[in-house]
Amino acid sequence: MKKVFLLFMTASLMFVSCESESTTATSDKEGAKVSSEISDEFRALRERALEDITQRSTVFYSSERGGVFETNSSTQISIPADAIRAHNGERINGNIEIVYIEIFNKSKMAVTNKPTMGLVDGERRLLETGGEFYLDITYEGQQVDIVSPIKVNISTSNSDAEPTGMVLWNGDINNNENLTWIPAFAEDLRFENTGAVYEGGKNEFYDVVLTRSRNFGWCNIDVFVDFEGPLSFITVEPPAGFDDHNSSVYLAVEGQNNMLAQFDIFNASTNTFEEHGGLVSEGLKCHIIFVSGQGGNFIYSIQSVTVGPSASYSISNSSLITTSNYTQLEAAIDALP
């Protein structure tokens, strides 16, 4: 099992307030109960892929000393002295449970259903990520309260995305278990320094400050992607026997590893997956990624296209590939140009 390492601190961490560019927010927690319309088989496969990258640890936290928790990718979660308290308000001097997940590339987004689709003023658009992450901290089985800011320090080297212009987002998960990113409230989730990137030593970092417990769950460091030229409305017909209950369709842009669009609308009258009115521009080279799961296996198909105006595509049953190991699907996506 992957571990999170603890380094005790002898002094409280200092935090410098700043404003991010975020303005509005909602959030859903990974453990929230929703009435899902996804098949149990498909959900179980996604959960297995997500569990394999979930880092869990039980560590001792002292309210007098605080601590820095380092993850497998060298992300640091800094918790100052007396920054978190038990749900009843008592200071914590005991074992806390930390759950941490981070996703940077489109192949992992596809197998876990964590695409980069942002929502502002009712409009869904494609985002490029500097890092999606999930954080939860509990004490004696209950989520802790944040009473003083804690910080997540993520290296910019984990993503090819240009750090300039990044803003912070919270994750919202609907009844189909599709994730949409909503701009975060600046008073809840912000960058620590005056800019998005902190330059320290040989590395650059995103220093993300969480000030309220409601921001536990999924968070993201992203920027909207702007495409030149007219946008194309794309529809995708799945293979026979598949719909939004047992499959999903994604769109990857050629040469871009840190973004993944999702066709999150299913039109039952036309039996097609659709998007909201133009994700990418005409003439752009992309890859349509169909993903499903049955009988404990992932089923997928990848179709490379040059997007045309009002483009419609079909996924044939003969193109489907079945694998018991989701890493085969990841490898196929990683191998795309």
VENGIKA-V447692 format. One record per residue. N is the residue number from 0. RES is the residue in one small letter. NEAR is the number of other ideal C-beta (glycine too) atoms within 10 Angstrom. Layout:
BEGIN
N:RES:NEAR, N:RES:NEAR
END
This chain:
BEGIN
0:m:7, 1:k:12, 2:k:15, 3:v:18, 4:f:13, 5:l:19, 6:l:10, 7:f:12, 8:m:16, 9:t:8, 10:a:9, 11:s:15, 12:l:18, 13:m:7, 14:f:18, 15:v:11, 16:s:12, 17:c:15, 18:e:10, 19:s:20, 20:e:15, 21:s:20, 22:t:11, 23:t:13, 24:a:19, 25:t:14, 26:s:21, 27:d:17, 28:k:15, 29:e:16, 30:g:9, 31:a:9, 32:k:6, 33:v:11, 34:s:5, 35:s:15, 36:e:13, 37:i:20, 38:s:16, 39:d:10, 40:e:14, 41:f:22, 42:r:15, 43:a:13, 44:l:25, 45:r:21, 46:e:14, 47:r:15, 48:a:21, 49:l:18, 50:e:12, 51:d:13, 52:i:16, 53:t:15, 54:q:20, 55:r:15, 56:s:18, 57:t:12, 58:v:15, 59:f:13, 60:y:23, 61:s:15, 62:s:18, 63:e:10, 64:r:17, 65:g:22, 66:g:21, 67:v:17, 68:f:25, 69:e:16, 70:t:22, 71:n:13, 72:s:15, 73:s:13, 74:t:23, 75:q:17, 76:i:23, 77:s:22, 78:i:29, 79:p:21, 80:a:19, 81:d:16, 82:a:25, 83:i:23, 84:r:18, 85:a:19, 86:h:14, 87:n:9, 88:g:8, 89:e:10, 90:r:14, 91:i:21, 92:n:12, 93:g:12, 94:n:13, 95:i:21, 96:e:16, 97:i:22, 98:v:17, 99:y:23, 100:i:21, 101:e:20, 102:i:25, 103:f:21, 104:n:18, 105:k:27, 106:s:23, 107:k:22, 108:m:26, 109:a:28, 110:v:24, 111:t:22, 112:n:24, 113:k:27, 114:p:27, 115:t:28, 116:m:24, 117:g:22, 118:l:18, 119:v:14, 120:d:6, 121:g:6, 122:e:11, 123:r:19, 124:r:21, 125:l:23, 126:l:27, 127:e:23, 128:t:29, 129:g:26, 130:g:24, 131:e:27, 132:f:24, 133:y:22, 134:l:22, 135:d:18, 136:i:23, 137:t:17, 138:y:20, 139:e:13, 140:g:7, 141:q:10, 142:q:19, 143:v:23, 144:d:17, 145:i:20, 146:v:15, 147:s:16, 148:p:19, 149:i:25, 150:k:20, 151:v:25, 152:n:21, 153:i:23, 154:s:16, 155:t:21, 156:s:13, 157:n:19, 158:s:23, 159:d:14, 160:a:24, 161:e:12, 162:p:16, 163:t:9, 164:g:12, 165:m:26, 166:v:23, 167:l:28, 168:w:27, 169:n:24, 170:g:22, 171:d:17, 172:i:20, 173:n:13, 174:n:10, 175:n:15, 176:e:16, 177:n:19, 178:l:21, 179:t:20, 180:w:27, 181:i:19, 182:p:23, 183:a:27, 184:f:21, 185:a:20, 186:e:13, 187:d:21, 188:l:26, 189:r:24, 190:f:25, 191:e:22, 192:n:16, 193:t:10, 194:g:13, 195:a:23, 196:v:17, 197:y:16, 198:e:11, 199:g:11, 200:g:6, 201:k:6, 202:n:12, 203:e:14, 204:f:23, 205:y:25, 206:d:22, 207:v:28, 208:v:23, 209:l:24, 210:t:20, 211:r:14, 212:s:18, 213:r:17, 214:n:22, 215:f:21, 216:g:21, 217:w:23, 218:c:24, 219:n:28, 220:i:26, 221:d:27, 222:v:21, 223:f:14, 224:v:18, 225:d:8, 226:f:18, 227:e:7, 228:g:10, 229:p:10, 230:l:17, 231:s:21, 232:f:14, 233:i:25, 234:t:19, 235:v:22, 236:e:17, 237:p:24, 238:p:17, 239:a:9, 240:g:10, 241:f:21, 242:d:15, 243:d:19, 244:h:13, 245:n:18, 246:s:24, 247:s:26, 248:v:28, 249:y:24, 250:l:25, 251:a:23, 252:v:22, 253:e:13, 254:g:9, 255:q:16, 256:n:20, 257:n:22, 258:m:23, 259:l:29, 260:a:26, 261:q:25, 262:f:25, 263:d:21, 264:i:14, 265:f:19, 266:n:12, 267:a:8, 268:s:5, 269:t:11, 270:n:13, 271:t:20, 272:f:28, 273:e:17, 274:e:24, 275:h:15, 276:g:11, 277:g:16, 278:l:24, 279:v:21, 280:s:14, 281:e:16, 282:g:14, 283:l:18, 284:k:13, 285:c:22, 286:h:19, 287:i:22, 288:i:27, 289:f:25, 290:v:22, 291:s:26, 292:g:26, 293:q:16, 294:g:9, 295:g:10, 296:n:16, 297:f:25, 298:i:21, 299:y:24, 300:s:21, 301:i:20, 302:q:15, 303:s:12, 304:v:16, 305:t:11, 306:v:21, 307:g:12, 308:p:10, 309:s:10, 310:a:17, 311:s:13, 312:y:17, 313:s:13, 314:i:24, 315:s:12, 316:n:11, 317:s:7, 318:s:13, 319:l:14, 320:i:14, 321:t:13, 322:t:14, 323:s:10, 324:n:10, 325:y:23, 326:t:14, 327:q:14, 328:l:21, 329:e:18, 330:a:12, 331:a:18, 332:i:24, 333:d:13, 334:a:9, 335:l:18, 336:p:7
END
